[in-house]
Amino acid sequence: MTPTIRESSLAKGAAGIALLHIERAAAGRGTWEAAHTWLTRCVEGGLSTSPTTGLFYGAPAAAFAVHTAAIHTGRYQGTLDTIHAAVTETTKRRLDTAHARIDRGERPDFFEFDLIYGLTGLGTYFLRSSPDGDTTRRILVYLTRLTKPLPDSTPGWWTGLAPSGQPSPDYPGGHANFGMAHGITGPLALLALAWRAGITVPGHLDAIARICTWLDTWRQDSDHGLWWPEVITPAEAATGTTRQQRPLRPSWCYGTPGIARAQQLAAIATRDPVRQHIAEAALLACLTEPEQHSQITDHTLCHGSAGLFQAAWRTATDSSTPTIREHLASLGDQIPDTSPPDSEPGLLEGAAGVALARHTASTGTITDWDACLLLA
C-alpha cells in the first residue's frame, strides 16, 4: 500500500491502515517505521472534534490508533495526551447533549449512541485508554439510561430515522436496530466488556438485562437456526412479528455474528450459560447453514468473510465448546492473501481489514485491534 490516504479515519483512512501496520510490527511481521508513517498521515493536517466525529472518524479514530501504538512502543505519549484531551472534551459535550435529549423524552438518532459515530464508539476508546476514568463511567451511566423505555413505552434506543440515518417515508415511525455497528448490540457489548473488566456503574446489570430481554423477544427459531432481524418497525412491534422471513447475510455489522458475540459477552459477564449456549448456537448456524453462508459475497470486515471470521474467532476463544473452533481453519482459508488492486485500502470495507483478519487467522493478534469492532 502506498501512503496516500491522509484522513484520520478508522473506516476508510490512515488510522485503520495504521492498525494493520501496528499489529504486524507488534507480531514481528512488519516494521514500526511503516506504522509510524501511517500514524503521521493519520494526525497531520488537524483532527476534527466536531459532534459528527466518532470512533471511526476524526480525533477519536486517531486516538484509538495512537493509543494502540503507544502501549506497544512506549512512544507517542505526548501526541496521545493532546488528542485524548480533545476527545475527552468533545465526549463530555456529547454526553450533556444526550442526557438533555433523554430528559426531554425524545427519541435518539443512532449517531448519538452507536459504535461507528456515537457514544458507544467513544466508550470503546475510553475503556481501552482509561478504563477506570471518569469519562468511561459517565458513558456507561448514559448507556444505562439509554436502555430505559421512552415515554411512549418504546425502547430507549428507538430512533425516528431510517436505517440510513435519515428520515424516510419508508420508516414513518422510525425503527429499532439490532446490529453491532448501529444498533443496540453495540451498547450491550460495551456494557458487558466493562463489567468483565470490573468497571461498573449503578444500574449496569439492569441495563444488560433489558437489552437481553428485548433480544429474547425477537429471537427467531427456524429451520435456518437461531437468528434476529436486522431492524423492526412500529408495525412489526405492534404485531410482534418481523417481516424478515429468514436470516440475511451473516455480517459483523448487522447480522448474527455481531449480535451473537455481543450476547456471548453479556452471558459471560452475567454468568448465564443458557444465553451463552444460544449465542454460540446462533453463530454456528451461520457457519454451517448453506443458505446463510452463501450470502457472503465479499471479503470485507464490515459485511464479508473477514468480519465473519473475526467474529467467529473471538467467539471461539470464549466458547464453552470446541464446535466453533473446528470451523476456523476453513473460514480463514476463505480470506484471500491479497486484495484486488482496485480495492479500497481502508479497514471496514477495504484491504487493511481483510489483511488484519488474515493475520489473525495465521498468527492471532497481539494488539487486540478488533476492540474497535467490540469483538474484544
C-alpha positions, -999 to +999 in steps of 0.1 A: +000+000+000+013+034-009+008+060+018-016+083+000-046+083+024-045+112+048-077+113+067-080+103+103-105+076+097-106+040+111-132+032+085-115+042+053-084+062+061-050+063+076-060+054+112-074+020+101-044+013+079-021+022+108-037-005+129-026-031+103+010-020+104+009-017+142-003-053+145+023-065+120+051-047+138+040-059+172+039-095+159+074-092+143+060-094+108+064-057+099+083-026+108+075+002+133+087+026+106+058+016+084+034+020+114+049+054+121+044+066+085+007+058+087+003+073+122+019+105+109-006+106+080-034+100+105-026+131+126-012+156+102-035+183+089-055+187+121-081+164+138-118+171+139-136+171+173-169+181+159-202+165+170-201+144+138-169+126+147-168+092+164-146+062+170-142+057+132-138+093+122-118+123+133-098+127+166-113+096+183-101+074+154-066+089+156-067+085+194-075+048+191-047+042+166-021+062+185-030+046+218-026+011+203+009+021+191+018+038+224+011+008+246+033-014+224+062+010+219+062+034+248+063+062+223+037+088+212+026+097+247+028+135+242+007+132+210-017+109+227-022+132+256-031+161+233-056+140+213-070+123+244-078+157+260-096+169+229-116+137+226-125+139+263-138+174+259-160+166+229-173+135+246-184+155+277-203+178+254-220+150+236-229+133+269-245+166+281-265+168+249-276+132+251-287+135+287-307+166+278-324+147+250-333+119+274-347+144+299-370+158+271-383+123+264-373+125+228-360+096+206-323+095+197-308+092+164-283+064+163-255+088+157-259+096+194-253+061+207-239+038+180-205+023+176-194+040+144-203+076+152-218+077+187-211+074+224-207+036+223-178+040+200-163+067+222-168+044+252-149+017+234-119+040+231-121+052+268-125+016+281-092+008+265-073+040+272-086+049+307-108+022+319-112+035+354-116+071+343-145+094+349-154+097+312-156+059+309-180+057+338-201+087+325-206+069+292-217+037+310-242+058+330-255+072+298-259+038+283-279+026+313-303+055+308-305+047+270-319+013+278-348+026+298-381+029+279-391+062+263-423+080+275-443+062+247-430+028+260-408+021+231-372+011+238-349+039+247-328+033+216-357+035+192-348+061+166-371+081+144-349+076+114-345+050+087-315+026+089-298+051+065-296+075+094-320+099+076-358+105+078-376+083+053-413+078+043-405+041+042-399+043+080-426+068+092-422+057+128-385+051+127-371+017+137-352-002+163-318-016+151-303-049+162-268-046+147-234-042+162-225-012+141-256+010+145-279-009+168-284-019+205-260-048+205-231-024+203-240-009+237-247-044+250-212-055+241-196-024+257-216-028+289-206-065+290-169-058+283-168-031+310-185-054+335-159-082+328-132-056+333-146-047+367-158-012+356-193-009+368-219+018+374-253+018+392-280+000+371-253-017+350-267-052+352-303-039+348-293-023+315-277-056+302-309-074+313-332-050+295-313-054+262-311-092+265-348-094+273-356-075+241-333-097+221-350-128+235-384-113+225-373-110+188-351-141+185-363-163+156-361-201+159-364-216+125-350-243+101-322-217+094-311-218+130-314-191+157-313-155+143-325-120+148-340-094+124-318-065+114-344-039+123-380-037+133-406-010+126-436+002+147-459-021+127-438-051+134-435-041+171-473-038+173-478-073+159-448-089+175-439-104+141-409-094+119-414-091+081-379-105+077-385-141+067-351-156+072-316-145+083-298-122+059-261-122+053-241-132+084-222-099+086-204-084+116-222-050+111-259-060+110-260-098+111-260-127+135-222-128+141-221-094+157-254-099+176-243-133+188-209-122+200-225-093+220-248-118+237-220-142+244-201-114+261-232-105+281-237-141+291-201-145+303-204-112+322-237-123+339-227-159+342-257-171+321-248-204+305-281-207+287-277-174+269-241-183+261-253-216+245-279-198+225-255-172+212-229-198+202-256-219+185-267-189+165-232-182+153-227-219+145-258-218+123-241-190+102-211-212+097-230-245+088-263-235+072-256-232+034-283-206+027-269-182+052-232-187+043-239-183+006-250-147+012-214-136+020-203-122-013-171-102-005-142-104+018-145-072+039-146-068+077-179-049+077-201-074+059-179-101+043-158-132+051-132-113+071-158-100+095-175-134+098-141-150+105-131-123+131-164-126+150-161-164+149-125-164+161-133-142+190-164-162+199-144-194+197-118-180+222-146-177+248-167-207+237-177-233+262-175-260+234-150-267+206-176-267+178-169-231+165-132-236+167-135-265+144-146-242+116-120-216+119-094-231+096-119-233+067-132-198+074-096-185+074-089-202+041-118-181+026-099-149+032-076-140+003-039-135+009-041-103-012-070-080-022-077-069-058-057-039-070-088-018-072-098-025-035-103+003-010-072+005+013-092+010+045-103-011+074-140-017+073-146-022+036-110-024+023-078-043+021-064-033+055-094-051+073-090-082+051-053-083+058-059-080+096-083-109+096-059-129+075-032-121+100-054-132+128-061-165+110-024-172+107-010-159+140-037-145+162-035-109+174-011-091+197-028-057+198-064-066+201-071-043+172-106-057+168-116-040+200-128-012+177-153-037+164-164-045+200-154-081+195-127-079+223 
